[in-house]
Structure formats: structure tokens, C-alpha cells
């Protein structure tokens, strides 16, 4: 046993199950039993902060865009986030479940966030288009489209989600052009031009997401709305 005068002074003594002691305390280390004896009572334990599900998914989209779906690995993601693998399994059953959640996340946060927004649907056709362009640019909603489409070429689950997402986009944009009075081939052409451009322009033009490009997109939109 170490005599009291040689006790150490520590600030954060790690406990089990990801907990830490939040106060500073004197401790006595018992070399015989390899244990730490805490000398002060009333110690408050606080849970170590755990990352939410979306933070894992957002990081996975970055990996997907940079290296492809094969490089989305649990251990690699945990290392990038500075966490252990246990944090992953708190939210997801396994890698397969994680990839399904990743597709759902992309569908909701990068498309349905617009198509399901009732406040946008209540705007005039012109204002709806302007709001869509604003949201796509400010939130970079088309940033991972190319990576997801590449994944879909070799994965049926991803393919089904991509088809559903683009059907949603075409339906949403088509209804706006329809409200502007377009029908038939004119409606279809304008709808496809709008969706294809804003789904791919970010990967083609370096300045697509820049603030100054918004003026150009508004002029482009006016051309599409002219009968």
C-alpha cells in the first residue's frame, strides 16, 4: 500500500462502461490488487457523450463519395470519428443494416426534405422553384448524387432507392411546371432538364454551390418558365 503522503491527485478517473468521474479526487493505488481506491465520497458520474446516428451516416456519405461503398467499414468510420466500434452497434445491427439506413438517410435528408415540406407546396410556382434552388445550393443536396448512382450500378437496394428518389424529384418538379400551364412534351422536357441539371451540376461546375451562381440559376429558371 502506498502511504497517504504519496497518493496521487487526478482530475478524471476512467470508470467502466464509458463513464468518467467528473470531480477531482485523491486516489490510492493498491498494487497488490491492481485497483484504485477513491478516498472521497459523493463522486458524480457522467456518461461519456455518444454520437448520434446521423453523424455516423454523414461520415459514411463522405467516405462513399471519396472511395466508394466498399470502403465504408465499421472500424474505419469509428477511427475517423474518434470512437470505438461499440458506438456503431448502439445504433446499427451490422454493416448491412447500416447501408440500408444510409440509403434512407440520403433519400430523406437530400430529397424528401423538400418534396415533403408542406410550406414549400403552399408557395406560388415561381417561389417554389426559387426555394428549391436555394435549398439545394445552400445545403448541397445534390452533393452525393453521383456517388449514390455509382453504388446503384452494382447494388439492387441502392438502385431501387435511386429510382424512387428521382421519381419523387420528377413528380415534384413536374407539378410545379404543370401549375405554370405546361403540358405534354413541353412539361416533360422542362421537368427533366431541371432535375438533371440540379442533380449533376455540382459535380460538373466548380462554382455551382457558390453564392454568385444563384443569379445565373434564376435567369436559367426564367428561361425554362417561358412558354
C-alpha positions in Angstrom: 0.0 0.0 0.0 1.2 3.5 -0.8 1.2 5.8 2.3 -1.2 8.8 2.2 1.5 11.3 1.5 2.2 9.6 -1.8 -1.3 9.5 -3.0 -1.8 10.9 -6.5 -4.1 13.8 -7.4 -6.1 13.2 -10.6 -8.9 15.0 -12.4 -10.7 12.4 -14.4 -10.6 8.8 -13.3 -11.9 6.5 -16.0 -14.6 4.0 -14.8 -16.3 1.1 -16.6 -18.9 1.3 -19.3 -17.7 4.6 -20.8 -18.2 6.6 -17.6 -15.9 9.2 -16.1 -15.7 10.8 -12.6 -16.5 14.5 -13.0 -14.8 15.8 -9.8 -11.1 15.9 -8.9 -10.2 13.5 -6.1 -7.3 11.9 -4.2 -6.8 8.2 -5.0 -4.8 5.4 -3.5 -3.5 2.8 -5.9 -3.3 -0.8 -4.4 -0.5 -2.6 -6.3 -1.4 -5.9 -4.7 -4.9 -6.0 -6.1 -4.4 -3.6 -9.1 -7.3 -1.4 -8.0 -7.8 2.3 -7.4 -9.4 3.2 -4.1 -11.3 6.5 -4.2 -10.9 8.5 -1.0 -13.8 10.9 -1.3 -17.4 10.1 -1.4 -20.2 11.9 -3.3 -18.4 11.5 -6.6 -20.7 12.3 -9.5 -20.5 10.0 -12.6 -21.3 11.4 -16.0 -21.9 9.5 -19.2 -19.4 9.9 -22.0 -21.0 11.7 -24.9 -22.3 9.4 -27.6 -22.6 10.5 -31.3 -26.0 10.3 -32.8 -27.0 8.1 -35.8 -26.8 10.9 -38.3 -23.2 11.7 -37.5 -22.2 8.1 -38.5 -24.3 8.3 -41.6 -22.9 11.7 -42.7 -19.4 10.5 -42.3 -20.2 7.4 -44.3 -21.5 9.6 -47.2 -18.2 11.4 -47.2 -16.4 8.0 -47.5 -18.7 6.9 -50.2 -18.1 10.0 -52.3 -14.3 9.7 -51.8 -13.7 6.0 -52.1 -16.9 4.1 -52.9 -19.2 1.8 -50.9 -16.6 -0.9 -50.4 -14.5 1.4 -48.2 -17.4 2.0 -45.8 -16.1 -0.1 -43.0 -17.2 0.0 -39.4 -13.7 0.1 -37.9 -12.6 2.8 -40.4 -15.6 5.0 -39.6 -15.1 4.6 -35.9 -11.5 5.6 -36.3 -12.4 8.7 -38.3 -14.9 9.7 -35.7 -12.6 9.0 -32.8 -14.8 6.4 -31.3 -14.8 2.7 -30.5 -16.8 0.1 -32.5 -19.3 -0.1 -29.6 -20.7 3.3 -30.6 -21.6 1.9 -34.0 -23.5 -1.1 -32.6 -25.5 1.2 -30.3 -27.3 2.5 -33.4 -26.9 -0.3 -36.1 -27.2 -4.1 -36.0 -24.4 -4.7 -38.6 -22.9 -3.3 -41.8 -25.8 -4.4 -43.9 -28.3 -2.6 -41.7 -26.1 0.5 -41.7 -26.1 0.6 -45.5 -29.9 0.4 -45.6 -30.1 3.2 -43.1 -27.6 5.2 -45.2 -29.8 4.9 -48.3 -32.8 6.0 -46.2 -30.8 8.9 -44.8 -29.8 10.1 -48.3 -33.4 9.8 -49.5 -34.9 11.7 -46.7 -32.3 14.4 -45.9 -31.4 15.1 -49.5 -34.8 14.8 -51.3 -37.8 14.3 -49.1 -36.7 17.3 -47.0 -38.0 19.3 -50.0 -40.8 17.2 -51.5 -42.5 16.6 -48.1 -42.3 20.2 -47.0 -45.9 21.4 -46.9 -44.8 25.1 -46.5 -43.0 24.9 -49.9 -46.0 23.3 -51.6 -48.1 26.3 -50.5 -45.9 28.8 -52.4 -46.5 30.1 -55.8 -44.9 28.0 -58.7 -42.2 30.7 -59.1 -41.4 30.9 -55.4 -41.4 27.1 -55.1 -38.7 26.8 -57.8 -36.7 29.6 -56.2 -36.9 27.9 -52.8 -35.9 24.6 -54.2 -32.8 26.1 -55.9 -31.9 27.9 -52.7 -32.2 24.8 -50.5 -30.2 22.6 -53.0 -27.4 25.2 -53.2 -27.2 26.2 -49.5 -27.4 22.6 -48.2 -25.6 21.0 -51.1 -28.4 18.5 -51.5 -27.0 17.0 -54.8 -23.5 16.6 -53.4 -23.7 12.8 -53.1 -26.0 12.0 -56.0 -23.1 10.8 -58.3 -21.7 8.6 -55.5 -25.1 7.0 -54.8 -25.8 6.5 -58.5 -22.4 4.7 -58.9 -23.3 2.5 -56.0 -26.7 1.7 -57.6 -25.0 0.3 -60.7 -23.8 -2.7 -58.7 -26.4 -2.9 -55.9 -30.1 -3.6 -56.3 -31.1 -2.0 -53.0 -29.3 1.2 -54.0 -30.8 1.1 -57.4 -34.3 0.8 -56.1 -33.8 3.8 -53.8 -32.2 5.9 -56.6 -35.2 5.1 -58.9 -37.6 6.1 -56.1 -35.8 9.3 -55.3 -35.6 10.5 -58.9 -39.3 9.6 -59.4 -40.0 11.9 -56.4 -38.0 14.7 -57.8 -39.5 14.4 -61.3 -43.0 14.3 -59.8 -42.4 17.3 -57.6 -40.8 19.5 -60.3 -43.4 18.3 -62.9 -46.2 19.5 -60.7 -44.7 23.0 -60.5 -44.3 23.2 -64.3 -47.9 21.9 -64.6 -49.1 24.7 -62.3 -47.4 27.1 -64.7 -49.5 25.7 -67.5 -47.2 23.3 -69.3 -48.4 20.0 -70.6 -47.3 17.1 -72.8 -43.8 17.1 -74.2 -43.1 20.7 -73.0 -43.9 19.6 -69.5 -41.7 16.5 -69.7 -38.7 18.3 -71.3 -38.6 21.1 -68.8 -39.1 18.8 -65.9 -36.2 16.5 -66.9 -33.9 19.5 -67.7 -34.5 21.0 -64.3 -34.0 17.7 -62.4 -31.0 16.6 -64.4 -29.2 19.9 -64.2 -29.6 20.4 -60.4 -28.8 16.8 -59.7 -25.5 16.8 -61.6 -24.3 20.4 -61.9 -22.4 20.3 -58.6 -20.2 17.6 -59.9 -19.6 19.3 -63.3 -19.3 23.0 -62.4 -17.0 24.1 -59.6 -19.0 27.3 -58.9 -22.4 25.6 -58.7 -22.7 25.9 -54.9 -21.2 29.4 -54.8 -23.4 32.4 -53.8 -22.8 34.2 -57.1 -24.2 31.4 -59.2 -27.7 31.8 -57.7 -28.3 34.8 -60.0 -27.4 32.7 -63.0 -29.7 29.9 -61.9 -32.6 32.3 -61.5 -32.1 33.5 -65.1 -31.9 30.0 -66.3 -35.1 29.2 -64.4 -36.9 32.1 -66.1 -36.0 30.7 -69.5 -37.5 27.3 -68.5 -40.7 29.0 -67.4 -41.2 31.0 -70.7 -43.8 29.4 -73.0 
